[in-house]
């Protein structure tokens, strides 16, 4: 195999490294840095697929490696972000010794992310679109929401922990849901056929300008809503 055939796998390995660094940053409470490395992993995740298509360097090893990278960067890493948030909020809860175990509820995120990836790898319906929320989008949601929650994590800890756990469960269920999600790949620059993608991009820019880093989480929620609306329009 020529050297160029290894390029996509090398990029995927950078995804893994980014995810590992994100995990370390999250464990140290450096959630902004953790979010930055999750975003870096998402960039590498995009470019390994782009490189594979450009170089026609497809292989079973590359597919498996990509899934392994995704569970680290988009499953474990965002799970550790939520774990740290719950760990900070848990001591104020009125459940005594149970408080120490509440942060482990965050691991619903890597568990369902792994299930989502296994489902994706064996689902022939997901060639040009997605069924259920893609794990990179889910990870970006928590990278954004986690950092944005830092100023309020120690205010109303009981309510914060409850909302965070409920949100983690709900978004994790979206991963394995049967909700069709439109693909974000733009195959041409024409408006026709890319209406939803361009609307999402424009709204994402507006959200980031208005809300800062939290705008990423808002964009992911809008992506889910637009996908549901698009599906309903198709069934009419």
C-alpha positions as CSV (number, residue, x, y, z in Angstrom):
1,X,0.0,0.0,0.0
2,X,1.4,3.4,-1.0
3,X,2.1,6.1,1.6
4,X,-0.9,8.2,0.5
5,X,-3.2,5.4,1.5
6,X,-2.2,5.9,5.1
7,X,-2.9,9.6,5.1
8,X,-6.6,9.3,6.2
9,X,-5.7,6.9,9.0
10,X,-3.0,9.4,10.2
11,X,-5.6,12.1,10.3
12,X,-7.9,9.8,12.3
13,X,-5.2,9.2,14.8
14,X,-5.0,13.0,15.3
15,X,-8.7,12.8,16.1
16,X,-7.9,10.2,18.8
17,X,-5.1,12.3,20.3
18,X,-7.3,15.3,20.4
19,X,-10.0,13.4,22.2
20,X,-7.5,12.1,24.7
21,X,-6.3,15.6,25.4
22,X,-9.9,16.8,25.8
23,X,-10.5,14.0,28.4
24,X,-7.4,15.1,30.4
25,X,-8.5,18.8,30.2
26,X,-12.0,17.9,31.4
27,X,-10.7,15.9,34.3
28,X,-8.7,19.0,35.3
29,X,-11.7,21.2,35.1
30,X,-10.3,23.1,32.1
31,X,-13.6,22.8,30.2
32,X,-12.8,25.6,27.7
33,X,-9.6,23.7,26.6
34,X,-11.5,20.4,26.6
35,X,-14.1,22.0,24.3
36,X,-11.4,23.3,22.0
37,X,-9.9,19.9,21.7
38,X,-13.3,18.3,21.0
39,X,-13.7,20.9,18.2
40,X,-10.2,20.0,16.9
41,X,-11.2,16.3,16.9
42,X,-14.3,17.2,14.8
43,X,-12.1,19.0,12.3
44,X,-9.9,16.0,12.0
45,X,-13.0,13.8,11.7
46,X,-14.1,15.8,8.8
47,X,-10.8,15.8,7.0
48,X,-10.1,12.1,7.4
49,X,-13.3,11.4,5.5
50,X,-12.5,14.1,3.0
51,X,-9.0,12.7,2.5
52,X,-10.3,9.2,2.1
53,X,-12.7,10.3,-0.6
54,X,-10.1,12.5,-2.4
55,X,-7.4,9.8,-2.4
56,X,-9.9,6.9,-2.8
57,X,-8.2,5.3,0.3
58,X,-11.1,3.3,1.7
59,X,-10.4,0.3,3.9
60,X,-12.1,-1.8,6.6
61,X,-9.3,-0.7,9.0
62,X,-10.0,2.9,8.3
63,X,-13.7,2.5,9.0
64,X,-13.0,0.7,12.3
65,X,-10.4,3.2,13.3
66,X,-12.8,6.0,12.6
67,X,-15.4,4.5,14.9
68,X,-12.8,3.9,17.7
69,X,-11.7,7.6,17.3
70,X,-15.2,8.8,17.5
71,X,-16.1,7.0,20.7
72,X,-13.0,8.6,22.4
73,X,-13.5,12.1,21.1
74,X,-17.3,12.3,20.8
75,X,-18.3,9.8,23.4
76,X,-15.9,9.7,26.3
77,X,-14.7,13.3,26.0
78,X,-18.1,15.1,26.2
79,X,-19.1,12.5,28.9
80,X,-16.1,13.7,31.0
81,X,-17.2,17.3,30.5
82,X,-20.6,16.5,32.0
83,X,-19.0,14.4,34.7
84,X,-16.9,17.3,35.9
85,X,-20.0,19.6,35.9
86,X,-22.0,17.1,38.0
87,X,-19.0,16.5,40.3
88,X,-18.9,20.2,41.1
89,X,-22.7,20.4,41.7
90,X,-23.2,17.1,43.5
91,X,-21.9,18.0,47.0
92,X,-24.7,20.4,47.6
93,X,-27.4,17.8,46.9
94,X,-29.4,16.4,49.8
95,X,-28.8,12.7,49.1
96,X,-25.9,12.1,51.5
97,X,-23.6,9.3,50.4
98,X,-25.4,8.9,47.1
99,X,-24.1,12.4,46.0
100,X,-20.7,10.8,45.2
101,X,-22.3,8.6,42.6
102,X,-24.4,11.2,40.8
103,X,-21.6,12.4,38.5
104,X,-21.5,8.9,37.0
105,X,-24.8,9.6,35.3
106,X,-22.7,11.4,32.8
107,X,-21.5,8.1,31.4
108,X,-24.9,7.7,29.6
109,X,-23.2,9.9,26.9
110,X,-20.3,7.5,26.0
111,X,-22.6,4.5,26.4
112,X,-25.2,5.7,23.9
113,X,-22.5,7.2,21.7
114,X,-21.0,3.7,21.3
115,X,-24.4,2.3,20.6
116,X,-25.0,5.0,18.0
117,X,-21.7,4.2,16.2
118,X,-22.4,0.5,16.1
119,X,-25.9,1.2,14.8
120,X,-24.5,3.6,12.1
121,X,-21.9,1.0,11.0
122,X,-24.5,-1.6,10.4
123,X,-27.4,0.5,9.1
124,X,-27.5,0.6,5.3
125,X,-30.1,3.4,5.4
126,X,-27.5,6.0,6.5
127,X,-25.5,6.4,3.3
128,X,-26.6,10.0,2.3
129,X,-28.3,11.1,5.5
130,X,-28.4,10.2,9.2
131,X,-31.0,8.5,11.4
132,X,-30.5,9.8,14.9
133,X,-28.2,12.6,15.9
134,X,-24.6,12.1,14.7
135,X,-22.1,11.7,17.6
136,X,-19.8,14.7,16.5
137,X,-22.8,17.0,16.6
138,X,-23.8,15.6,20.0
139,X,-20.3,16.1,21.3
140,X,-20.2,19.7,20.0
141,X,-23.4,20.4,21.8
142,X,-22.0,19.3,25.1
143,X,-18.7,21.1,24.5
144,X,-20.6,24.3,24.0
145,X,-23.2,23.8,26.7
146,X,-20.6,22.6,29.2
147,X,-18.5,25.7,28.9
148,X,-21.4,28.0,28.9
149,X,-22.7,26.4,32.1
150,X,-19.5,27.1,34.1
151,X,-20.8,30.5,35.5
152,X,-23.9,28.8,37.0
153,X,-22.6,25.4,38.1
154,X,-22.4,26.5,41.7
155,X,-25.7,28.4,41.8
156,X,-28.8,26.3,42.5
157,X,-26.7,23.1,42.4
158,X,-29.6,20.7,42.9
159,X,-31.6,22.2,40.0
160,X,-28.5,22.4,37.8
161,X,-27.6,18.8,38.4
162,X,-31.2,17.7,37.7
163,X,-31.4,19.7,34.5
164,X,-28.0,18.4,33.3
165,X,-28.8,14.8,33.9
166,X,-32.1,15.1,32.2
167,X,-30.5,16.9,29.2
168,X,-27.8,14.2,29.0
169,X,-30.4,11.4,28.9
170,X,-32.6,13.3,26.3
171,X,-29.7,14.1,24.0
172,X,-28.3,10.5,24.3
173,X,-31.7,9.2,23.3
174,X,-31.6,11.4,20.2
175,X,-28.4,9.5,19.2
176,X,-30.2,6.2,18.8
177,X,-33.6,7.7,17.8
178,X,-35.2,7.0,14.4
179,X,-35.4,10.7,13.6
180,X,-34.1,11.3,10.1
181,X,-31.3,14.0,10.1
182,X,-30.3,15.7,6.8
183,X,-26.6,15.4,5.8
184,X,-24.5,18.5,6.2
185,X,-22.4,17.7,3.1
186,X,-22.7,20.4,0.4
187,X,-22.3,18.7,-3.0
188,X,-22.8,22.0,-4.9
189,X,-23.0,25.7,-4.1
190,X,-26.5,26.1,-5.6
191,X,-29.3,27.2,-3.3
192,X,-31.6,24.5,-4.6
193,X,-31.1,21.3,-2.8
194,X,-29.0,23.0,-0.1
195,X,-31.7,25.3,1.4
196,X,-31.7,23.6,4.9
197,X,-27.9,23.6,5.0
198,X,-27.6,27.3,4.1
199,X,-30.3,28.3,6.6
200,X,-28.4,26.3,9.3
201,X,-25.1,28.0,8.4
202,X,-26.6,31.5,8.5
203,X,-28.4,30.8,11.8
204,X,-25.2,29.3,13.2
205,X,-23.3,32.5,12.4
206,X,-26.1,34.6,14.0
207,X,-26.2,32.4,17.1
208,X,-22.4,32.7,17.7
209,X,-22.5,36.5,17.2
210,X,-25.4,36.8,19.7
211,X,-24.6,34.1,22.2
212,X,-20.9,33.4,21.8
213,X,-19.8,29.8,22.4
214,X,-23.3,28.8,23.5
215,X,-24.4,29.5,19.9
216,X,-22.9,26.1,18.9
217,X,-25.3,24.3,21.2
218,X,-28.1,26.4,19.8
219,X,-27.1,25.4,16.3
220,X,-27.2,21.7,17.1
221,X,-30.7,22.1,18.6
222,X,-31.8,24.0,15.4
223,X,-30.3,21.2,13.3
224,X,-32.6,18.7,15.1
225,X,-35.6,20.9,14.7
226,X,-35.0,21.6,11.0
227,X,-34.5,17.8,10.4
228,X,-37.9,17.1,12.0
229,X,-39.6,19.8,10.0
230,X,-38.0,18.6,6.8
231,X,-39.2,15.0,7.5
232,X,-42.7,16.2,8.2
233,X,-42.8,18.2,4.9
234,X,-41.7,15.1,3.0
235,X,-44.6,13.1,4.4
236,X,-47.2,15.6,3.4
